[in-house]
Amino acid sequence: MPGLPSKSASRRTLVLACALAATGLATGCPGPSRSAGVKPATALRSVRDIRVLLAVSQSDVRIRVPGKYTIRSREGNVLGQGAALPWAIVSGGPSVVLGGRPLGGAGIEIVPLSGGTVAVSRQTEFGWSPVRQYGGYLRLLAQADGAVKVINVVDMETYVAGVLPGEIYPDFHQEAFRAQAIAARTYALYEMSTTARAGYDVTATEGSQVYEGLSDSAVYRKACAAVEHTRGLVCTWTSPVGERIFCTYFCSACGGVTQSVADGKSRHNIPPLAGGVRCDYCRIAKGEAYRWKPRSVPSAELMSRLIERYPQAAKLGRLRDVRVLRRGAGGRALVIGLIGESGETFQLPGENFRLAVGSRVMRSTDCRIRVEGDSVVFENGKGFGHGMGLCQWGMEGQARLGRSAAQILRYYYPQAHVTRAY
């Protein structure tokens, strides 16, 4: 894999001790800053590999190792090895089952040797999904309900390179790729240090960051170059107790102004995430990212989607009206009120409502919502995504004007620094 570190090298990776005390043990000395506008770190720690949840499934995931491999227990006992592992279905239960063979443990690891890769494919209604290749190794965890968690354990730089192709357009400027690499690395490290999940740190989907693994495509090579150029750089802010990384939210297009994370997520009320950043740069966005066309959803279908996430909404019965009860300074809906035919009401945050409706339908909360007959109409929409933090199309617009990755990040995360952590 071009330009990315080996697993052994990743174990020497360093980050801010003050920000990431949970991620490592060994201390070290900071290296010199190599980029303009980069703040050197003063206290460092080593970072473990990141654990990425690829799937939680029952007999609909298959894996293959094209080269030599070892299967081991999580305690390190060798359970099997070979010159290559052909496609094998993974399932769970009391123990992990690989290709119909129980391996006698609730967790196993499939480790490609000599820098090899492991391939994963999922069963869909149209057959097996396109094969994705991953570095590092796979950890398979059996679940009591018969499912199995498929987790890719991989070094941070390889992970970030696998994120970029799934998060930004291939033809984005190289400085946009670099800015996204820094933001993606910071987000991952923040999640590793603050979020408690059962056996993994992040998912491979939009719930965390889209992660596509390895590739031989031109965009992946471009991503690798951006990762190598920004190796070890993270976003930090000067908190009352010292320098800290933070959750580097990003969206496709803010639509003209960013939203406060305190409004959208009710947390992370810090200067870099305070929102209110004016942005004319995302006007260059393709498709319906900056302005989007009206969309209509049958009221019954919308209620079904809401009840799936919020069973208590079933008390509404048939939907009579949808109202925006509170908007933020930038115009985004912060609180949505739903009224049922019997007069029952139900409220939820605007972002929660948007995700329940569907992020490709209600593309942002900066829109008008009204009930028309048996449908709910979303119109006058601006922006694509939650609008918090880094605006990706704005990032591209600034990069085209000659601004550096560090300048772009400091613009969208006010009072933030780009810090060399390793």
C-alpha angles and dihedrals in degrees: 000000000000120000099352130117127258119244091255090053091051090061088064092054115126134208139170111297092203092056103035108034091146097056105065151001115217121082126214145169124272120250123226121281110257100185134065113252094021119132113216119233120242103196125034143186136185120260127221121224116278120250112222120192106223099174147346105208150146112231096322101100125080130186138196135188112203094197141030116322145171128216112208139170118249086256089060100255113145111242098173145335140190150162092265138351115226121213109302131179116237122215138158142217127123086345140007113279117204118187090342093308118117109221098200102243143081090236135030136170127221108206122190110213130227095019094309127155138235124222125217131191131176132213114244134174087267096049131266116353122239111287117256124199123216136193124216111034141294125252115200118199120190117222127211092242092059096262125119131216113226109205129181112213107199141151118271100248093051089049093052091049088054092051101053099066090054096047108043138031118273093235095054116127118270091246089055089052089050093049091049091049091055092046093047093049092049093048092051094048091047091052091048092053101041112025122079112209131163104266101329142068105210139002125240092237139075087279084080114354127320106256120191102174122218128348143166093223125124092245091053091052088050089051091050090052091051092048092050092047092052098036110156097005118133138168116253139169131205104252124187088264098043142282113340138177115231140199102283101209116191135182137191097248129351093204096229107324135033123242125236111253087220087064096043101038105015090232143069093058095178131130097258090055099039093108125207092116108150113227128184091158097085091065086095091067118131125236116354099332097109099031123010135200123249116276130198128205124187108250092232091053092048091051090050091054092048095048090050089063099027111031090183088069088073088084088076093069108188113015115245104171145358119207135182103230097183136013129196126237090269094052100259119140108251100176127028123198122201122196123201128213091257092052096259113144135208128187132195139162116280094242092051089051092049094052091047092051091046129271092236091052102041095031094184139356090244095094144089118265125198140157116239115182108305094344140076114227126207114196145156087040122178127189134006120251134007094314094226126136120337116028104212098202088044088051089054092047092053092045090055088055091057102261119146127238090254092051091049094050093048089051096055095035102046116211090013125130132210102233129192104228098171 
